[in-house]
Amino acid sequence: MARTNAEKSSLLYECIDASGLYHNLVRPDCRSRMNVTFRLTDPALDAAFLAGAEAHGMLQLKGHRSTGGIRASLY
């Protein structure tokens, strides 16, 4: 399970880091394997991103109410 979670999170972080549309403020050596957090480069797109994700069955992606951003739990 640990190997699978490391692979899933690594793949997602690689996509985020290479995208130009998303960014991650967490240092690579401190990133979670279970809760991948990131932000859109334009915060005005957050609502549209979350609505599109929900339309595709990806729920509960909105980040913490005090810090914002996006959080994908890989459980």
N, CA, C and O atoms as a Tripos MOL2 file, in Angstrom:
@<TRIPOS>MOLECULE
protein
  300   299    75     0     0
PROTEIN
NO_CHARGES

@<TRIPOS>ATOM
      1 N           0.8160   -1.1860    0.0000 N.3       1 MET1
      2 CA          0.0000    0.0000    0.0000 C.3       1 MET1
      3 C           0.8660    1.2580    0.0000 C.2       1 MET1
      4 O           0.5510    2.2330   -0.6820 O.2       1 MET1
      5 N           1.9400    1.2340    0.7530 N.am      2 ALA2
      6 CA          2.8280    2.3920    0.8200 C.3       2 ALA2
      7 C           3.4200    2.6890   -0.5610 C.2       2 ALA2
      8 O           3.5010    3.8470   -0.9700 O.2       2 ALA2
      9 N           3.8290    1.6450   -1.2720 N.am      3 ARG3
     10 CA          4.4030    1.8350   -2.6010 C.3       3 ARG3
     11 C           3.3600    2.4120   -3.5620 C.2       3 ARG3
     12 O           3.6610    3.3110   -4.3470 O.2       3 ARG3
     13 N           2.1390    1.8910   -3.4940 N.am      4 THR4
     14 CA          1.0610    2.3740   -4.3600 C.3       4 THR4
     15 C           0.7680    3.8420   -4.0800 C.2       4 THR4
     16 O           0.6120    4.6290   -5.0140 O.2       4 THR4
     17 N           0.6910    4.2220   -2.8020 N.am      5 ASN5
     18 CA          0.4300    5.6260   -2.4570 C.3       5 ASN5
     19 C           1.5650    6.5330   -2.8890 C.2       5 ASN5
     20 O           1.3230    7.6540   -3.3350 O.2       5 ASN5
     21 N           2.7930    6.0720   -2.7660 N.am      6 ALA6
     22 CA          3.9370    6.8670   -3.2210 C.3       6 ALA6
     23 C           3.8780    7.0720   -4.7330 C.2       6 ALA6
     24 O           4.1600    8.1660   -5.2220 O.2       6 ALA6
     25 N           3.5180    6.0350   -5.4680 N.am      7 GLU7
     26 CA          3.4180    6.1380   -6.9270 C.3       7 GLU7
     27 C           2.2970    7.0920   -7.3410 C.2       7 GLU7
     28 O           2.4830    7.9310   -8.2220 O.2       7 GLU7
     29 N           1.1250    6.9580   -6.6950 N.am      8 LYS8
     30 CA         -0.0100    7.8330   -7.0340 C.3       8 LYS8
     31 C           0.3180    9.2890   -6.7490 C.2       8 LYS8
     32 O           0.0830   10.1570   -7.5900 O.2       8 LYS8
     33 N           0.8560    9.5600   -5.5730 N.am      9 SER9
     34 CA          1.1440   10.9550   -5.2200 C.3       9 SER9
     35 C           2.2550   11.5180   -6.0990 C.2       9 SER9
     36 O           2.1850   12.6770   -6.5070 O.2       9 SER9
     37 N           3.2700   10.7270   -6.3940 N.am     10 SER10
     38 CA          4.3540   11.1970   -7.2620 C.3      10 SER10
     39 C           3.8440   11.5750   -8.6430 C.2      10 SER10
     40 O           4.2320   12.6020   -9.1980 O.2      10 SER10
     41 N           2.9770   10.7430   -9.1890 N.am     11 LEU11
     42 CA          2.4040   11.0210  -10.5050 C.3      11 LEU11
     43 C           1.6110   12.3290  -10.4880 C.2      11 LEU11
     44 O           1.7370   13.1520  -11.3950 O.2      11 LEU11
     45 N           0.8020   12.5110   -9.4590 N.am     12 LEU12
     46 CA          0.0070   13.7280   -9.3680 C.3      12 LEU12
     47 C           0.8950   14.9580   -9.1680 C.2      12 LEU12
     48 O           0.6830   15.9800   -9.8200 O.2      12 LEU12
     49 N           1.8840   14.8720   -8.2780 N.am     13 TYR13
     50 CA          2.7970   16.0040   -8.0690 C.3      13 TYR13
     51 C           3.5640   16.3450   -9.3490 C.2      13 TYR13
     52 O           3.7680   17.5210   -9.6520 O.2      13 TYR13
     53 N           3.9900   15.3290  -10.0980 N.am     14 GLU14
     54 CA          4.6970   15.5780  -11.3630 C.3      14 GLU14
     55 C           3.8080   16.3390  -12.3360 C.2      14 GLU14
     56 O           4.2700   17.2680  -12.9980 O.2      14 GLU14
     57 N           2.5480   15.9590  -12.4290 N.am     15 CYS15
     58 CA          1.6080   16.6450  -13.3200 C.3      15 CYS15
     59 C           1.3950   18.0900  -12.8730 C.2      15 CYS15
     60 O           1.3800   19.0030  -13.6980 O.2      15 CYS15
     61 N           1.2330   18.2910  -11.5870 N.am     16 ILE16
     62 CA          1.0340   19.6410  -11.0440 C.3      16 ILE16
     63 C           2.2520   20.4990  -11.3430 C.2      16 ILE16
     64 O           2.1160   21.6120  -11.8500 O.2      16 ILE16
     65 N           3.4430   19.9930  -11.0340 N.am     17 ASP17
     66 CA          4.6770   20.7700  -11.2050 C.3      17 ASP17
     67 C           4.9670   21.1110  -12.6590 C.2      17 ASP17
     68 O           5.5550   22.1550  -12.9400 O.2      17 ASP17
     69 N           4.5660   20.2510  -13.5860 N.am     18 ALA18
     70 CA          4.8590   20.4580  -15.0070 C.3      18 ALA18
     71 C           3.7760   21.2400  -15.7390 C.2      18 ALA18
     72 O           3.9790   21.6360  -16.8870 O.2      18 ALA18
     73 N           2.6380   21.4690  -15.1040 N.am     19 SER19
     74 CA          1.4650   21.9770  -15.8120 C.3      19 SER19
     75 C           1.5320   23.4410  -16.2290 C.2      19 SER19
     76 O           1.1090   23.7910  -17.3300 O.2      19 SER19
     77 N           2.0600   24.2970  -15.3590 N.am     20 GLY20
     78 CA          1.9780   25.7290  -15.6270 C.3      20 GLY20
     79 C           0.6290   26.3140  -15.2200 C.2      20 GLY20
     80 O           0.5010   27.5320  -15.0940 O.2      20 GLY20
     81 N          -0.3610   25.4830  -15.0160 N.am     21 LEU21
     82 CA         -1.6920   25.9220  -14.5990 C.3      21 LEU21
     83 C          -1.8690   25.8010  -13.0860 C.2      21 LEU21
     84 O          -2.6440   26.5410  -12.4780 O.2      21 LEU21
     85 N          -1.1450   24.8650  -12.4940 N.am     22 TYR22
     86 CA         -1.2130   24.6220  -11.0520 C.3      22 TYR22
     87 C           0.1640   24.8460  -10.4480 C.2      22 TYR22
     88 O           1.1760   24.7810  -11.1460 O.2      22 TYR22
     89 N           0.1960   25.1090   -9.1490 N.am     23 HIS23
     90 CA          1.4740   25.1590   -8.4490 C.3      23 HIS23
     91 C           1.3030   24.6310   -7.0350 C.2      23 HIS23
     92 O           0.2010   24.6010   -6.4890 O.2      23 HIS23
     93 N           2.4050   24.2210   -6.4670 N.am     24 ASN24
     94 CA          2.4180   23.6460   -5.1290 C.3      24 ASN24
     95 C           3.4110   24.4340   -4.2910 C.2      24 ASN24
     96 O           4.5560   24.6250   -4.7000 O.2      24 ASN24
     97 N           2.9850   24.8860   -3.1350 N.am     25 LEU25
     98 CA          3.8320   25.6910   -2.2630 C.3      25 LEU25
     99 C           4.6350   24.8560   -1.2680 C.2      25 LEU25
    100 O           5.4580   25.3940   -0.5280 O.2      25 LEU25
    101 N           4.4000   23.5530   -1.2480 N.am     26 VAL26
    102 CA          5.0660   22.6760   -0.2900 C.3      26 VAL26
    103 C           6.3680   22.1510   -0.8970 C.2      26 VAL26
    104 O           6.3900   21.6960   -2.0410 O.2      26 VAL26
    105 N           7.4470   22.2200   -0.1240 N.am     27 ARG27
    106 CA          8.7360   21.6940   -0.5960 C.3      27 ARG27
    107 C           8.5800   20.2170   -0.9470 C.2      27 ARG27
    108 O           7.8860   19.4870   -0.2390 O.2      27 ARG27
    109 N           9.2140   19.7680   -2.0270 N.am     28 PRO28
    110 CA          9.0720   18.3710   -2.4420 C.3      28 PRO28
    111 C           9.3750   17.3580   -1.3390 C.2      28 PRO28
    112 O           8.7190   16.3180   -1.2830 O.2      28 PRO28
    113 N          10.3280   17.6170   -0.4730 N.am     29 ASP29
    114 CA         10.6690   16.6500    0.5720 C.3      29 ASP29
    115 C           9.6840   16.6640    1.7470 C.2      29 ASP29
    116 O           9.8100   15.8620    2.6720 O.2      29 ASP29
    117 N           8.7080   17.5710    1.7090 N.am     30 CYS30
    118 CA          7.7110   17.6650    2.7810 C.3      30 CYS30
    119 C           6.2950   17.3560    2.3010 C.2      30 CYS30
    120 O           5.3430   17.4980    3.0690 O.2      30 CYS30
    121 N           6.1430   16.9440    1.0710 N.am     31 ARG31
    122 CA          4.8170   16.7120    0.4980 C.3      31 ARG31
    123 C           4.1860   15.4210    1.0130 C.2      31 ARG31
    124 O           4.8610   14.4090    1.2000 O.2      31 ARG31
    125 N           2.8920   15.4840    1.2340 N.am     32 SER32
    126 CA          2.1280   14.3380    1.7250 C.3      32 SER32
    127 C           1.8590   13.3360    0.6110 C.2      32 SER32
    128 O           1.6640   13.7110   -0.5460 O.2      32 SER32
    129 N           1.8500   12.0750    0.9690 N.am     33 ARG33
    130 CA          1.4800   11.0200    0.0200 C.3      33 ARG33
    131 C          -0.0150   10.7540    0.0590 C.2      33 ARG33
    132 O          -0.5410   10.0680   -0.8170 O.2      33 ARG33
    133 N          -0.7020   11.2790    1.0480 N.am     34 MET34
    134 CA         -2.1330   11.0140    1.2080 C.3      34 MET34
    135 C          -3.0060   12.2050    0.8260 C.2      34 MET34
    136 O          -4.0950   12.0220    0.2810 O.2      34 MET34
    137 N          -2.5430   13.4190    1.1040 N.am     35 ASN35
    138 CA         -3.3210   14.6250    0.8080 C.3      35 ASN35
    139 C          -2.4760   15.5600   -0.0380 C.2      35 ASN35
    140 O          -1.6170   16.2770    0.4750 O.2      35 ASN35
    141 N          -2.7260   15.5440   -1.3330 N.am     36 VAL36
    142 CA         -1.9730   16.3730   -2.2740 C.3      36 VAL36
    143 C          -2.6470   17.7410   -2.3470 C.2      36 VAL36
    144 O          -3.8060   17.8560   -2.7450 O.2      36 VAL36
    145 N          -1.9090   18.7650   -1.9590 N.am     37 THR37
    146 CA         -2.4530   20.1200   -2.0040 C.3      37 THR37
    147 C          -1.7980   20.8940   -3.1370 C.2      37 THR37
    148 O          -0.6250   20.6980   -3.4570 O.2      37 THR37
    149 N          -2.5880   21.7790   -3.7360 N.am     38 PHE38
    150 CA         -2.0650   22.6230   -4.8100 C.3      38 PHE38
    151 C          -2.9960   23.7980   -5.0110 C.2      38 PHE38
    152 O          -4.0880   23.8440   -4.4440 O.2      38 PHE38
    153 N          -2.5610   24.7430   -5.8190 N.am     39 ARG39
    154 CA         -3.3480   25.9300   -6.1530 C.3      39 ARG39
    155 C          -3.3340   26.1370   -7.6600 C.2      39 ARG39
    156 O          -2.4080   25.7140   -8.3520 O.2      39 ARG39
    157 N          -4.3580   26.7820   -8.1450 N.am     40 LEU40
    158 CA         -4.3520   27.1990   -9.5370 C.3      40 LEU40
    159 C          -3.5760   28.5080   -9.6040 C.2      40 LEU40
    160 O          -3.6150   29.3020   -8.6640 O.2      40 LEU40
    161 N          -2.8780   28.7360  -10.7020 N.am     41 THR41
    162 CA         -2.0940   29.9640  -10.8030 C.3      41 THR41
    163 C          -2.9860   31.1920  -10.8070 C.2      41 THR41
    164 O          -2.5460   32.2770  -10.4270 O.2      41 THR41
    165 N          -4.2350   31.0370  -11.2330 N.am     42 ASP42
    166 CA         -5.2200   32.1170  -11.1880 C.3      42 ASP42
    167 C          -6.3420   31.6940  -10.2390 C.2      42 ASP42
    168 O          -7.1870   30.8790  -10.6100 O.2      42 ASP42
    169 N          -6.3600   32.2390   -9.0160 N.am     43 PRO43
    170 CA         -7.3740   31.8390   -8.0420 C.3      43 PRO43
    171 C          -8.8120   32.0600   -8.5170 C.2      43 PRO43
    172 O          -9.7360   31.4450   -7.9870 O.2      43 PRO43
    173 N          -9.0060   32.9220   -9.4980 N.am     44 ALA44
    174 CA        -10.3480   33.1540  -10.0370 C.3      44 ALA44
    175 C         -10.8970   31.8990  -10.7190 C.2      44 ALA44
    176 O         -12.1010   31.8060  -10.9600 O.2      44 ALA44
    177 N         -10.0390   30.9460  -11.0290 N.am     45 LEU45
    178 CA        -10.4560   29.7050  -11.6880 C.3      45 LEU45
    179 C         -10.8360   28.5990  -10.7040 C.2      45 LEU45
    180 O         -11.3070   27.5400  -11.1180 O.2      45 LEU45
    181 N         -10.6370   28.8320   -9.4090 N.am     46 ASP46
    182 CA        -10.9190   27.7920   -8.4110 C.3      46 ASP46
    183 C         -12.3420   27.2650   -8.5010 C.2      46 ASP46
    184 O         -12.5530   26.0530   -8.5360 O.2      46 ASP46
    185 N         -13.3190   28.1640   -8.5390 N.am     47 ALA47
    186 CA        -14.7270   27.7430   -8.5550 C.3      47 ALA47
    187 C         -15.0360   26.9050   -9.7960 C.2      47 ALA47
    188 O         -15.7180   25.8840   -9.6990 O.2      47 ALA47
    189 N         -14.5440   27.3230  -10.9500 N.am     48 ALA48
    190 CA        -14.7820   26.5710  -12.1830 C.3      48 ALA48
    191 C         -14.0830   25.2090  -12.1260 C.2      48 ALA48
    192 O         -14.6370   24.2080  -12.5810 O.2      48 ALA48
    193 N         -12.8810   25.1700  -11.5740 N.am     49 PHE49
    194 CA        -12.1540   23.9070  -11.4320 C.3      49 PHE49
    195 C         -12.9360   22.9460  -10.5380 C.2      49 PHE49
    196 O         -13.1320   21.7840  -10.8930 O.2      49 PHE49
    197 N         -13.3790   23.4320   -9.3850 N.am     50 LEU50
    198 CA        -14.1130   22.5840   -8.4450 C.3      50 LEU50
    199 C         -15.4280   22.1030   -9.0400 C.2      50 LEU50
    200 O         -15.8120   20.9530   -8.8260 O.2      50 LEU50
    201 N         -16.1270   22.9560   -9.7820 N.am     51 ALA51
    202 CA        -17.3840   22.5560  -10.4170 C.3      51 ALA51
    203 C         -17.1300   21.4890  -11.4830 C.2      51 ALA51
    204 O         -17.8750   20.5140  -11.5790 O.2      51 ALA51
    205 N         -16.0890   21.6720  -12.2750 N.am     52 GLY52
    206 CA        -15.7450   20.6790  -13.2950 C.3      52 GLY52
    207 C         -15.3390   19.3520  -12.6870 C.2      52 GLY52
    208 O         -15.7050   18.2920  -13.1940 O.2      52 GLY52
    209 N         -14.5810   19.4070  -11.6000 N.am     53 ALA53
    210 CA        -14.1730   18.1850  -10.9170 C.3      53 ALA53
    211 C         -15.3920   17.4470  -10.3810 C.2      53 ALA53
    212 O         -15.4970   16.2280  -10.5180 O.2      53 ALA53
    213 N         -16.3130   18.1880   -9.7680 N.am     54 GLU54
    214 CA        -17.5170   17.5560   -9.2230 C.3      54 GLU54
    215 C         -18.3550   16.9270  -10.3280 C.2      54 GLU54
    216 O         -18.9250   15.8520  -10.1370 O.2      54 GLU54
    217 N         -18.4360   17.5850  -11.4820 N.am     55 ALA55
    218 CA        -19.1830   17.0430  -12.6090 C.3      55 ALA55
    219 C         -18.5920   15.7170  -13.0940 C.2      55 ALA55
    220 O         -19.2810   14.9130  -13.7220 O.2      55 ALA55
    221 N         -17.3010   15.4980  -12.7950 N.am     56 HIS56
    222 CA        -16.6380   14.2510  -13.1830 C.3      56 HIS56
    223 C         -16.4950   13.2880  -12.0040 C.2      56 HIS56
    224 O         -15.7100   12.3420  -12.0620 O.2      56 HIS56
    225 N         -17.2520   13.5300  -10.9420 N.am     57 GLY57
    226 CA        -17.2710   12.6000   -9.8180 C.3      57 GLY57
    227 C         -16.1590   12.7770   -8.8050 C.2      57 GLY57
    228 O         -16.0020   11.9470   -7.9090 O.2      57 GLY57
    229 N         -15.3810   13.8490   -8.9290 N.am     58 MET58
    230 CA        -14.3110   14.1110   -7.9630 C.3      58 MET58
    231 C         -14.8450   15.1050   -6.9360 C.2      58 MET58
    232 O         -15.0210   16.2870   -7.2290 O.2      58 MET58
    233 N         -15.0960   14.6070   -5.7350 N.am     59 LEU59
    234 CA        -15.7680   15.3910   -4.7030 C.3      59 LEU59
    235 C         -14.8100   15.7740   -3.5820 C.2      59 LEU59
    236 O         -13.7470   15.1750   -3.4190 O.2      59 LEU59
    237 N         -15.2080   16.7800   -2.8160 N.am     60 GLN60
    238 CA        -14.4770   17.1900   -1.6120 C.3      60 GLN60
    239 C         -13.0550   17.6560   -1.9110 C.2      60 GLN60
    240 O         -12.1460   17.3740   -1.1300 O.2      60 GLN60
    241 N         -12.8400   18.3590   -3.0190 N.am     61 LEU61
    242 CA        -11.5000   18.8310   -3.3740 C.3      61 LEU61
    243 C         -11.1730   20.2210   -2.8330 C.2      61 LEU61
    244 O         -10.0150   20.6370   -2.8470 O.2      61 LEU61
    245 N         -12.1750   20.9290   -2.3630 N.am     62 LYS62
    246 CA        -11.9260   22.2730   -1.8620 C.3      62 LYS62
    247 C         -10.9950   22.2020   -0.6590 C.2      62 LYS62
    248 O         -11.1960   21.3940    0.2470 O.2      62 LYS62
    249 N          -9.9670   23.0640   -0.6600 N.am     63 GLY63
    250 CA         -8.9850   23.0710    0.4250 C.3      63 GLY63
    251 C          -9.5690   23.5250    1.7460 C.2      63 GLY63
    252 O         -10.7530   23.8480    1.8440 O.2      63 GLY63
    253 N          -8.7380   23.5430    2.7380 N.am     64 HIS64
    254 CA         -9.1460   23.9340    4.0840 C.3      64 HIS64
    255 C          -9.6660   25.3630    4.0860 C.2      64 HIS64
    256 O          -9.1410   26.2170    3.3720 O.2      64 HIS64
    257 N         -10.6890   25.6260    4.8820 N.am     65 ARG65
    258 CA        -11.3390   26.9400    4.8690 C.3      65 ARG65
    259 C         -10.3970   28.0770    5.2420 C.2      65 ARG65
    260 O         -10.6230   29.2100    4.8180 O.2      65 ARG65
    261 N          -9.3560   27.8170    6.0150 N.am     66 SER66
    262 CA         -8.4570   28.9000    6.4130 C.3      66 SER66
    263 C          -7.2770   29.0840    5.4610 C.2      66 SER66
    264 O          -6.6660   30.1520    5.4450 O.2      66 SER66
    265 N          -6.9440   28.0600    4.6640 N.am     67 THR67
    266 CA         -5.7930   28.1760    3.7730 C.3      67 THR67
    267 C          -6.1580   28.1390    2.2950 C.2      67 THR67
    268 O          -5.3620   28.5530    1.4520 O.2      67 THR67
    269 N          -7.3480   27.6510    1.9730 N.am     68 GLY68
    270 CA         -7.8030   27.6320    0.5810 C.3      68 GLY68
    271 C          -7.0860   26.6040   -0.2650 C.2      68 GLY68
    272 O          -6.5590   25.6130    0.2390 O.2      68 GLY68
    273 N          -7.0770   26.8600   -1.5670 N.am     69 GLY69
    274 CA         -6.4490   25.9510   -2.5010 C.3      69 GLY69
    275 C          -7.2830   24.6990   -2.7600 C.2      69 GLY69
    276 O          -8.4860   24.6670   -2.4980 O.2      69 GLY69
    277 N          -6.6290   23.6900   -3.2700 N.am     70 ILE70
    278 CA         -7.2600   22.4230   -3.6290 C.3      70 ILE70
    279 C          -6.5500   21.3250   -2.8350 C.2      70 ILE70
    280 O          -5.3350   21.3800   -2.6500 O.2      70 ILE70
    281 N          -7.2960   20.3440   -2.3750 N.am     71 ARG71
    282 CA         -6.7090   19.2130   -1.6620 C.3      71 ARG71
    283 C          -7.3340   17.9260   -2.1840 C.2      71 ARG71
    284 O          -8.5430   17.7190   -2.0760 O.2      71 ARG71
    285 N          -6.5020   17.0770   -2.7450 N.am     72 ALA72
    286 CA         -6.9700   15.7860   -3.2440 C.3      72 ALA72
    287 C          -6.4790   14.6950   -2.2810 C.2      72 ALA72
    288 O          -5.2770   14.4800   -2.1290 O.2      72 ALA72
    289 N          -7.4260   14.0180   -1.6390 N.am     73 SER73
    290 CA         -7.0860   12.9210   -0.7420 C.3      73 SER73
    291 C          -7.0170   11.6300   -1.5490 C.2      73 SER73
    292 O          -7.9470   11.3040   -2.2850 O.2      73 SER73
    293 N          -5.9320   10.9090   -1.4120 N.am     74 LEU74
    294 CA         -5.6710    9.7150   -2.2200 C.3      74 LEU74
    295 C          -5.9530    8.4380   -1.4580 C.2      74 LEU74
    296 O          -5.2040    7.4710   -1.5940 O.2      74 LEU74
    297 N          -6.9860    8.4030   -0.6770 N.am     75 TYR75
    298 CA         -7.3250    7.2200    0.1100 C.3      75 TYR75
    299 C          -7.8640    6.1270   -0.7750 C.2      75 TYR75
    300 O          -8.2050    5.0490   -0.2870 O.2      75 TYR75
@<TRIPOS>BOND
     1     1     2 1
     2     2     3 1
     3     3     4 2
     4     3     5 am
     5     5     6 1
     6     6     7 1
     7     7     8 2
     8     7     9 am
     9     9    10 1
    10    10    11 1
    11    11    12 2
    12    11    13 am
    13    13    14 1
    14    14    15 1
    15    15    16 2
    16    15    17 am
    17    17    18 1
    18    18    19 1
    19    19    20 2
    20    19    21 am
    21    21    22 1
    22    22    23 1
    23    23    24 2
    24    23    25 am
    25    25    26 1
    26    26    27 1
    27    27    28 2
    28    27    29 am
    29    29    30 1
    30    30    31 1
    31    31    32 2
    32    31    33 am
    33    33    34 1
    34    34    35 1
    35    35    36 2
    36    35    37 am
    37    37    38 1
    38    38    39 1
    39    39    40 2
    40    39    41 am
    41    41    42 1
    42    42    43 1
    43    43    44 2
    44    43    45 am
    45    45    46 1
    46    46    47 1
    47    47    48 2
    48    47    49 am
    49    49    50 1
    50    50    51 1
    51    51    52 2
    52    51    53 am
    53    53    54 1
    54    54    55 1
    55    55    56 2
    56    55    57 am
    57    57    58 1
    58    58    59 1
    59    59    60 2
    60    59    61 am
    61    61    62 1
    62    62    63 1
    63    63    64 2
    64    63    65 am
    65    65    66 1
    66    66    67 1
    67    67    68 2
    68    67    69 am
    69    69    70 1
    70    70    71 1
    71    71    72 2
    72    71    73 am
    73    73    74 1
    74    74    75 1
    75    75    76 2
    76    75    77 am
    77    77    78 1
    78    78    79 1
    79    79    80 2
    80    79    81 am
    81    81    82 1
    82    82    83 1
    83    83    84 2
    84    83    85 am
    85    85    86 1
    86    86    87 1
    87    87    88 2
    88    87    89 am
    89    89    90 1
    90    90    91 1
    91    91    92 2
    92    91    93 am
    93    93    94 1
    94    94    95 1
    95    95    96 2
    96    95    97 am
    97    97    98 1
    98    98    99 1
    99    99   100 2
   100    99   101 am
   101   101   102 1
   102   102   103 1
   103   103   104 2
   104   103   105 am
   105   105   106 1
   106   106   107 1
   107   107   108 2
   108   107   109 am
   109   109   110 1
   110   110   111 1
   111   111   112 2
   112   111   113 am
   113   113   114 1
   114   114   115 1
   115   115   116 2
   116   115   117 am
   117   117   118 1
   118   118   119 1
   119   119   120 2
   120   119   121 am
   121   121   122 1
   122   122   123 1
   123   123   124 2
   124   123   125 am
   125   125   126 1
   126   126   127 1
   127   127   128 2
   128   127   129 am
   129   129   130 1
   130   130   131 1
   131   131   132 2
   132   131   133 am
   133   133   134 1
   134   134   135 1
   135   135   136 2
   136   135   137 am
   137   137   138 1
   138   138   139 1
   139   139   140 2
   140   139   141 am
   141   141   142 1
   142   142   143 1
   143   143   144 2
   144   143   145 am
   145   145   146 1
   146   146   147 1
   147   147   148 2
   148   147   149 am
   149   149   150 1
   150   150   151 1
   151   151   152 2
   152   151   153 am
   153   153   154 1
   154   154   155 1
   155   155   156 2
   156   155   157 am
   157   157   158 1
   158   158   159 1
   159   159   160 2
   160   159   161 am
   161   161   162 1
   162   162   163 1
   163   163   164 2
   164   163   165 am
   165   165   166 1
   166   166   167 1
   167   167   168 2
   168   167   169 am
   169   169   170 1
   170   170   171 1
   171   171   172 2
   172   171   173 am
   173   173   174 1
   174   174   175 1
   175   175   176 2
   176   175   177 am
   177   177   178 1
   178   178   179 1
   179   179   180 2
   180   179   181 am
   181   181   182 1
   182   182   183 1
   183   183   184 2
   184   183   185 am
   185   185   186 1
   186   186   187 1
   187   187   188 2
   188   187   189 am
   189   189   190 1
   190   190   191 1
   191   191   192 2
   192   191   193 am
   193   193   194 1
   194   194   195 1
   195   195   196 2
   196   195   197 am
   197   197   198 1
   198   198   199 1
   199   199   200 2
   200   199   201 am
   201   201   202 1
   202   202   203 1
   203   203   204 2
   204   203   205 am
   205   205   206 1
   206   206   207 1
   207   207   208 2
   208   207   209 am
   209   209   210 1
   210   210   211 1
   211   211   212 2
   212   211   213 am
   213   213   214 1
   214   214   215 1
   215   215   216 2
   216   215   217 am
   217   217   218 1
   218   218   219 1
   219   219   220 2
   220   219   221 am
   221   221   222 1
   222   222   223 1
   223   223   224 2
   224   223   225 am
   225   225   226 1
   226   226   227 1
   227   227   228 2
   228   227   229 am
   229   229   230 1
   230   230   231 1
   231   231   232 2
   232   231   233 am
   233   233   234 1
   234   234   235 1
   235   235   236 2
   236   235   237 am
   237   237   238 1
   238   238   239 1
   239   239   240 2
   240   239   241 am
   241   241   242 1
   242   242   243 1
   243   243   244 2
   244   243   245 am
   245   245   246 1
   246   246   247 1
   247   247   248 2
   248   247   249 am
   249   249   250 1
   250   250   251 1
   251   251   252 2
   252   251   253 am
   253   253   254 1
   254   254   255 1
   255   255   256 2
   256   255   257 am
   257   257   258 1
   258   258   259 1
   259   259   260 2
   260   259   261 am
   261   261   262 1
   262   262   263 1
   263   263   264 2
   264   263   265 am
   265   265   266 1
   266   266   267 1
   267   267   268 2
   268   267   269 am
   269   269   270 1
   270   270   271 1
   271   271   272 2
   272   271   273 am
   273   273   274 1
   274   274   275 1
   275   275   276 2
   276   275   277 am
   277   277   278 1
   278   278   279 1
   279   279   280 2
   280   279   281 am
   281   281   282 1
   282   282   283 1
   283   283   284 2
   284   283   285 am
   285   285   286 1
   286   286   287 1
   287   287   288 2
   288   287   289 am
   289   289   290 1
   290   290   291 1
   291   291   292 2
   292   291   293 am
   293   293   294 1
   294   294   295 1
   295   295   296 2
   296   295   297 am
   297   297   298 1
   298   298   299 1
   299   299   300 2
@<TRIPOS>SUBSTRUCTURE
     1 MET1         2 RESIDUE 1 A MET
     2 ALA2         6 RESIDUE 1 A ALA
     3 ARG3        10 RESIDUE 1 A ARG
     4 THR4        14 RESIDUE 1 A THR
     5 ASN5        18 RESIDUE 1 A ASN
     6 ALA6        22 RESIDUE 1 A ALA
     7 GLU7        26 RESIDUE 1 A GLU
     8 LYS8        30 RESIDUE 1 A LYS
     9 SER9        34 RESIDUE 1 A SER
    10 SER10       38 RESIDUE 1 A SER
    11 LEU11       42 RESIDUE 1 A LEU
    12 LEU12       46 RESIDUE 1 A LEU
    13 TYR13       50 RESIDUE 1 A TYR
    14 GLU14       54 RESIDUE 1 A GLU
    15 CYS15       58 RESIDUE 1 A CYS
    16 ILE16       62 RESIDUE 1 A ILE
    17 ASP17       66 RESIDUE 1 A ASP
    18 ALA18       70 RESIDUE 1 A ALA
    19 SER19       74 RESIDUE 1 A SER
    20 GLY20       78 RESIDUE 1 A GLY
    21 LEU21       82 RESIDUE 1 A LEU
    22 TYR22       86 RESIDUE 1 A TYR
    23 HIS23       90 RESIDUE 1 A HIS
    24 ASN24       94 RESIDUE 1 A ASN
    25 LEU25       98 RESIDUE 1 A LEU
    26 VAL26      102 RESIDUE 1 A VAL
    27 ARG27      106 RESIDUE 1 A ARG
    28 PRO28      110 RESIDUE 1 A PRO
    29 ASP29      114 RESIDUE 1 A ASP
    30 CYS30      118 RESIDUE 1 A CYS
    31 ARG31      122 RESIDUE 1 A ARG
    32 SER32      126 RESIDUE 1 A SER
    33 ARG33      130 RESIDUE 1 A ARG
    34 MET34      134 RESIDUE 1 A MET
    35 ASN35      138 RESIDUE 1 A ASN
    36 VAL36      142 RESIDUE 1 A VAL
    37 THR37      146 RESIDUE 1 A THR
    38 PHE38      150 RESIDUE 1 A PHE
    39 ARG39      154 RESIDUE 1 A ARG
    40 LEU40      158 RESIDUE 1 A LEU
    41 THR41      162 RESIDUE 1 A THR
    42 ASP42      166 RESIDUE 1 A ASP
    43 PRO43      170 RESIDUE 1 A PRO
    44 ALA44      174 RESIDUE 1 A ALA
    45 LEU45      178 RESIDUE 1 A LEU
    46 ASP46      182 RESIDUE 1 A ASP
    47 ALA47      186 RESIDUE 1 A ALA
    48 ALA48      190 RESIDUE 1 A ALA
    49 PHE49      194 RESIDUE 1 A PHE
    50 LEU50      198 RESIDUE 1 A LEU
    51 ALA51      202 RESIDUE 1 A ALA
    52 GLY52      206 RESIDUE 1 A GLY
    53 ALA53      210 RESIDUE 1 A ALA
    54 GLU54      214 RESIDUE 1 A GLU
    55 ALA55      218 RESIDUE 1 A ALA
    56 HIS56      222 RESIDUE 1 A HIS
    57 GLY57      226 RESIDUE 1 A GLY
    58 MET58      230 RESIDUE 1 A MET
    59 LEU59      234 RESIDUE 1 A LEU
    60 GLN60      238 RESIDUE 1 A GLN
    61 LEU61      242 RESIDUE 1 A LEU
    62 LYS62      246 RESIDUE 1 A LYS
    63 GLY63      250 RESIDUE 1 A GLY
    64 HIS64      254 RESIDUE 1 A HIS
    65 ARG65      258 RESIDUE 1 A ARG
    66 SER66      262 RESIDUE 1 A SER
    67 THR67      266 RESIDUE 1 A THR
    68 GLY68      270 RESIDUE 1 A GLY
    69 GLY69      274 RESIDUE 1 A GLY
    70 ILE70      278 RESIDUE 1 A ILE
    71 ARG71      282 RESIDUE 1 A ARG
    72 ALA72      286 RESIDUE 1 A ALA
    73 SER73      290 RESIDUE 1 A SER
    74 LEU74      294 RESIDUE 1 A LEU
    75 TYR75      298 RESIDUE 1 A TYR
